[in-house]
Amino acid sequence: MNDRSNSENLVFNAFSMKINLTQVFRLSAQQVSSTLENETVILDYERGIYYTLDEVGTFIWKMLQQKPMTIAELKSGVLAEYDTDEAICENDIYELLKALLHEKLLEKV
């Protein structure tokens, strides 16, 4: 996930948040997004900040656009679509969800 409009960095190791596999997440109402090819651009219109998601982030974003989901559901979808290690997949989903939560682009249900 890259922010091209300013210098904010969504990768943050100090930010700690407890997330479990059964927690349900949905996209925030304060954003609007558009997908072009394998990249998604997200606008937080309350703060006027743009973000981008890479191919896998876009895949997860599209899943969340369909309905609120758990990490377990997201992980299952990613593993079905991509050839990746299950532990790495889960960790990457956690990190993406933490970043999206931190930026208020995602919310817990």
N, CA and C of each residue as an Amber inpcrd file, in Angstrom:
protein
   327
   0.8480000  -1.1560000   0.0000000   0.0000000   0.0000000   0.0000000
   0.8980000   1.2240000   0.0000000   0.7520000   2.0810000  -0.9570000
   1.5920000   3.2630000  -1.0600000   0.7410000   4.5110000  -1.0740000
   1.2080000   5.5430000  -0.4140000   0.5270000   6.8250000  -0.4420000
   1.3250000   7.7200000  -1.3660000   0.7500000   8.0920000  -2.4950000
   1.4800000   8.8900000  -3.4730000   1.2530000  10.3860000  -3.3060000
   0.3270000  10.8080000  -2.4610000   0.0110000  12.2290000  -2.3670000
   0.7940000  12.9540000  -1.2860000   1.3610000  12.2510000  -0.3450000
   2.1650000  12.8980000   0.6900000   3.1650000  11.9080000   1.2600000
   3.8550000  12.3200000   2.3040000   4.9440000  11.5020000   2.8190000
   4.5170000  10.5480000   3.9230000   3.2170000  10.4550000   4.2100000
   2.7870000   9.5210000   5.2370000   3.1070000   8.1000000   4.7970000
   3.5340000   7.3010000   5.7360000   3.8810000   5.9200000   5.4350000
   2.9430000   5.0190000   6.2160000   2.2590000   4.1140000   5.5340000
   1.3080000   3.2380000   6.2000000   1.9600000   2.0330000   6.8600000
   3.2600000   1.8640000   6.6790000   3.9420000   0.7680000   7.3330000
   4.4110000   1.2660000   8.6920000   3.8870000   0.6680000   9.7320000
   4.2470000   1.1220000  11.0680000   4.3590000  -0.0920000  11.9690000
   5.5360000  -0.3160000  12.5090000   5.7740000  -1.4660000  13.3640000
   5.3950000  -1.2000000  14.8150000   5.3780000   0.0500000  15.2210000
   5.0860000   0.3730000  16.6090000   3.6010000   0.3070000  16.9100000
   2.7650000   0.3900000  15.8850000   1.3160000   0.3860000  16.0740000
   0.8780000  -1.0320000  16.4000000   0.3350000  -1.2290000  17.5990000
  -0.0980000  -2.5850000  17.9590000  -1.6040000  -2.6160000  18.1190000
  -2.2080000  -3.6470000  17.5640000  -3.6440000  -3.7870000  17.6170000
  -3.9480000  -5.2740000  17.6300000  -4.8620000  -5.6670000  18.4980000
  -5.2230000  -7.0730000  18.5530000  -6.2980000  -7.3490000  17.5240000
  -6.0100000  -8.2980000  16.6450000  -6.9460000  -8.7160000  15.6140000
  -6.9700000 -10.2380000  15.6410000  -8.1690000 -10.8140000  15.6480000
  -8.2400000 -12.2690000  15.5820000  -8.9040000 -12.7130000  14.2920000
  -8.7990000 -13.9910000  13.9910000  -9.2770000 -14.5210000  12.7180000
 -10.7880000 -14.4000000  12.5430000 -11.5340000 -14.2840000  13.6440000
 -12.9890000 -14.2230000  13.5380000 -13.5360000 -12.7950000  13.5640000
 -12.6680000 -11.8080000  13.7670000 -13.1050000 -10.4090000  13.7530000
 -13.5840000 -10.0480000  12.3570000 -14.7330000  -9.3730000  12.2650000
 -15.2990000  -8.9910000  10.9760000 -14.9140000  -7.5410000  10.6730000
 -14.5570000  -7.2900000   9.4070000 -14.1460000  -5.9660000   8.9620000
 -14.9950000  -5.5230000   7.7740000 -15.1910000  -4.2100000   7.6760000
 -15.8680000  -3.6320000   6.5130000 -15.1660000  -2.3420000   6.1330000
 -15.3620000  -1.9360000   4.8980000 -14.7660000  -0.6920000   4.4310000
 -15.4450000   0.4910000   5.1010000 -14.6860000   1.5230000   5.3700000
 -15.1850000   2.7400000   5.9950000 -16.0500000   3.5170000   5.0180000
 -16.9950000   4.2570000   5.5450000 -17.8580000   5.1010000   4.7110000
 -17.1600000   6.3980000   4.3120000 -16.0110000   6.7280000   4.9160000
 -15.3370000   8.0000000   4.6290000 -14.3550000   7.9040000   3.4670000
 -14.4670000   6.8530000   2.6690000 -13.5420000   6.6700000   1.5470000
 -14.3080000   6.3800000   0.2730000 -13.6340000   6.6160000  -0.8190000
 -14.1200000   6.2200000  -2.1390000 -12.9070000   5.6490000  -2.8620000
 -13.1320000   4.6290000  -3.7000000 -11.9940000   3.9910000  -4.3530000
 -12.3070000   3.6830000  -5.8080000 -11.2320000   3.4690000  -6.5570000
 -11.3400000   3.0940000  -7.9580000 -10.2080000   2.1270000  -8.2770000
 -10.5530000   1.0780000  -9.0270000  -9.5590000   0.0870000  -9.4050000
  -9.2530000   0.2150000 -10.8860000  -7.9680000   0.3020000 -11.1960000
  -7.4790000   0.3520000 -12.5610000  -6.4770000  -0.7700000 -12.7330000
  -6.8240000  -1.7310000 -13.5850000  -6.0150000  -2.9280000 -13.7750000
  -5.8290000  -3.6230000 -12.4290000  -4.6120000  -3.7550000 -11.9270000
  -4.3530000  -4.4520000 -10.6640000  -3.9710000  -3.5090000  -9.5340000
  -4.4220000  -2.2760000  -9.5970000  -4.0930000  -1.2880000  -8.5720000
  -5.3690000  -0.5490000  -8.1690000  -5.5130000  -0.3080000  -6.8920000
  -6.6530000   0.4380000  -6.3850000  -6.1690000   1.7520000  -5.8010000
  -6.8740000   2.8200000  -6.1320000  -6.6140000   4.1370000  -5.5640000
  -7.7650000   4.4420000  -4.6140000  -7.4250000   4.8300000  -3.3980000
  -8.4170000   5.1150000  -2.3660000  -8.2760000   6.5720000  -1.9540000
  -9.3900000   7.2680000  -1.8480000  -9.3970000   8.6450000  -1.3660000
 -10.1200000   8.6920000  -0.0350000  -9.4200000   9.1470000   0.9840000
 -10.0510000   9.4750000   2.2600000 -10.5450000  10.9000000   2.0790000
 -11.8050000  11.0610000   1.7170000 -12.2910000  12.3880000   1.3460000
 -12.4530000  13.3350000   2.5220000 -12.4870000  12.8260000   3.7430000
 -12.5450000  13.7290000   4.8970000 -11.1950000  14.4110000   5.1380000
 -10.1100000  13.6980000   4.8510000  -8.7730000  14.2590000   5.0570000
  -8.0930000  14.6500000   3.7550000  -8.6580000  14.2520000   2.6180000
  -8.0730000  14.5980000   1.3300000  -6.7690000  13.8890000   1.0420000
  -6.6440000  12.6440000   1.4930000  -5.4210000  11.8750000   1.2980000
  -5.7170000  10.6860000   0.3870000  -4.8240000  10.4600000  -0.5880000
  -4.9290000   9.3290000  -1.4990000  -3.9820000   8.2150000  -1.0850000
  -4.4080000   6.9750000  -1.3080000  -3.5890000   5.7980000  -1.0510000
  -3.6980000   4.8800000  -2.2570000  -2.7300000   4.0040000  -2.4240000
  -2.8180000   2.9970000  -3.4710000  -2.5700000   1.6180000  -2.8760000
  -3.1840000   0.6210000  -3.4950000  -2.9780000  -0.7720000  -3.1220000
  -2.3980000  -1.5160000  -4.3090000  -1.4960000  -2.4310000  -4.0300000
  -0.9290000  -3.2640000  -5.0890000  -1.9240000  -4.3660000  -5.4660000
  -1.4810000  -5.3190000  -6.2520000  -2.3730000  -6.3650000  -6.7800000
  -3.0710000  -7.1670000  -5.6890000  -2.3230000  -7.6390000  -4.7010000
  -2.9310000  -8.4480000  -3.6500000  -3.8120000  -7.5710000  -2.7440000
  -3.3450000  -6.3740000  -2.4290000  -4.1650000  -5.4450000  -1.6630000
  -5.4680000  -5.1370000  -2.3840000  -5.4030000  -4.9960000  -3.7000000
  -6.5980000  -4.7560000  -4.5100000  -7.5390000  -5.9570000  -4.4480000
  -6.9810000  -7.1540000  -4.4950000  -7.7980000  -8.3590000  -4.3930000
  -8.5560000  -8.3790000  -3.0600000  -7.8620000  -8.0700000  -1.9750000
  -8.4850000  -8.0320000  -0.6460000  -9.5320000  -6.9190000  -0.5880000
  -9.2200000  -5.7530000  -1.1280000 -10.1480000  -4.6160000  -1.1430000
 -11.4380000  -5.0000000  -1.8710000 -11.2960000  -5.6790000  -3.0290000
 -12.4720000  -6.1010000  -3.8000000 -13.3230000  -7.0920000  -3.0020000
 -12.6720000  -7.9730000  -2.2470000 -13.4230000  -8.9130000  -1.4150000
 -14.2300000  -8.1430000  -0.3620000 -13.6100000  -7.1420000   0.2430000
 -14.2900000  -6.3460000   1.2690000 -15.3820000  -5.4570000   0.6830000
 -15.2890000  -5.1150000  -0.5940000 -16.3480000  -4.3420000  -1.2410000
 -17.6180000  -5.1780000  -1.3960000 -17.4660000  -6.4920000  -1.4970000
 -18.6110000  -7.3700000  -1.6600000 -19.4310000  -7.4950000  -0.3830000
 -18.7260000  -7.6060000   0.7580000 -19.3890000  -7.7570000   2.0580000
 -18.3430000  -7.6940000   3.1660000 -18.7720000  -7.4090000   4.3940000
 -17.8280000  -7.4960000   5.5210000 -17.3030000  -8.9220000   5.6360000
 -16.0200000  -9.0450000   6.0140000 -15.3830000 -10.3610000   6.0790000
 -14.4490000 -10.4690000   7.2690000 -14.1680000 -11.7220000   7.6290000
 -13.1820000 -12.0190000   8.6670000 -11.8160000 -12.2050000   8.0160000
 -10.7780000 -12.1980000   8.8340000  -9.4380000 -12.4740000   8.3270000
  -9.3880000 -13.8910000   7.7630000 -10.0670000 -14.8150000   8.4070000
 -10.0810000 -16.1940000   7.9170000 -10.6620000 -16.2580000   6.5040000
 -11.7470000 -15.5250000   6.2430000 -12.3400000 -15.5000000   4.9030000
 -11.4050000 -14.8460000   3.8960000 -10.7760000 -13.7460000   4.3030000
  -9.8340000 -13.0660000   3.4100000  -8.6530000 -13.9700000   3.0850000
  -8.1300000 -14.6250000   4.1140000  -6.9860000 -15.5300000   3.9190000
  -7.3570000 -16.6680000   2.9800000  -8.5250000 -17.2420000   3.1610000
  -8.9810000 -18.3240000   2.2950000  -9.0600000 -17.8670000   0.8370000
  -9.5830000 -16.6640000   0.6140000  -9.6760000 -16.1210000  -0.7350000
  -8.3220000 -15.8720000  -1.3640000  -7.4100000 -15.2990000  -0.5950000
  -6.0640000 -15.0080000  -1.1060000  -5.3260000 -16.3130000  -1.4240000
  -5.4240000 -17.2980000  -0.5340000  -4.7320000 -18.5740000  -0.7620000
  -5.2980000 -19.3150000  -1.9770000  -6.5860000 -19.1430000  -2.2340000
  -7.1930000 -19.7790000  -3.4110000  -6.7380000 -19.1070000  -4.7030000
  -6.4290000 -17.8150000  -4.6280000  -6.0740000 -17.0330000  -5.8200000
  -4.5750000 -16.9920000  -6.0900000  -3.7620000 -16.9920000  -5.0280000
  -2.3120000 -16.8070000  -5.1630000  -1.5570000 -17.9840000  -4.5630000
  -0.4240000 -18.3000000  -5.1440000   0.4570000 -19.3500000  -4.6470000
   1.4030000 -18.7170000  -3.6330000   1.0440000 -18.8190000  -2.3590000
   1.8460000 -18.2000000  -1.3080000   1.7970000 -19.0530000  -0.0550000
   2.7440000 -18.8520000   0.8260000   2.8080000 -19.5380000   2.1040000
   1.6890000 -19.0390000   3.0140000   1.0250000 -19.9540000   3.7110000
  -0.1170000 -19.5890000   4.5510000   0.2640000 -18.6180000   5.6720000
   1.3880000 -18.8310000   6.3300000   1.8160000 -17.9480000   7.4290000
   2.1470000 -16.5530000   6.9090000   2.8250000 -16.4840000   5.7710000
   3.1530000 -15.1860000   5.1740000   1.8760000 -14.4750000   4.7570000
   0.9560000 -15.2190000   4.1600000  -0.3250000 -14.6580000   3.7250000
  -1.0680000 -14.0410000   4.9160000  -1.1800000 -14.7930000   5.9860000
  -1.8980000 -14.3090000   7.1660000  -1.2300000 -13.0670000   7.7410000
   0.0890000 -13.0980000   7.8470000   0.8170000 -11.9480000   8.3760000
   0.6110000 -10.7050000   7.4970000   0.6910000 -10.8890000   6.1760000
   0.5000000  -9.7590000   5.2610000  -0.9160000  -9.1920000   5.3580000
  -1.9080000 -10.0560000   5.5210000  -3.2890000  -9.5770000   5.6820000
  -3.4180000  -8.7930000   6.9770000  -2.8440000  -9.3170000   8.0650000
  -2.8570000  -8.5840000   9.3390000  -2.2620000  -7.1850000   9.1620000
  -1.1110000  -7.1210000   8.5290000  -0.4390000  -5.8290000   8.3630000
  -1.2630000  -4.8660000   7.5070000  -1.8460000  -5.3630000   6.4290000
  -2.6910000  -4.5090000   5.6000000  -3.9040000  -4.0210000   6.3760000
  -4.5730000  -4.9130000   7.0970000  -5.7540000  -4.5120000   7.8570000
  -5.4020000  -3.5240000   8.9610000  -4.2750000  -3.7250000   9.6320000
  -3.8360000  -2.7620000  10.6530000  -3.6300000  -1.3850000  10.0350000
  -2.9850000  -1.3520000   8.8760000  -2.7340000  -0.0710000   8.2060000
  -4.0490000   0.5870000   7.7860000  -4.9570000  -0.1940000   7.2240000
  -6.2490000   0.3540000   6.8020000  -7.0690000   0.8310000   7.9970000
  -7.0140000   0.0910000   9.0980000  -7.6990000   0.5180000  10.3210000
  -7.0980000   1.8100000  10.8630000  -5.7910000   1.8620000  10.8920000
  -5.0940000   3.0420000  11.3960000  -5.4670000   4.2930000  10.5950000
  -5.6090000   4.1360000   9.2910000  -5.9480000   5.2580000   8.4180000
  -7.4570000   5.4860000   8.3180000  -8.2170000   4.6960000   9.0760000
  -9.6800000   4.8050000   9.1200000 -10.3390000   4.5420000   7.7640000
  -9.7230000   3.6690000   6.9740000 -10.2960000   3.2420000   5.6970000
 -11.0620000   1.9300000   5.8560000 -10.9190000   1.3270000   7.0370000
 -11.5400000   0.0490000   7.3720000 -12.0440000   0.1630000   8.7950000
 -13.0970000  -0.5750000   9.1080000 -13.6050000  -0.5720000  10.4820000
 -13.9840000  -1.9790000  10.9250000 -13.8830000  -2.2020000  12.2270000
 -14.3370000  -3.4550000  12.8040000 -15.8580000  -3.3940000  12.9170000
 -16.4980000  -4.5390000  12.6630000 -17.9570000  -4.6070000  12.7520000
 -18.3250000  -5.1340000  14.1240000
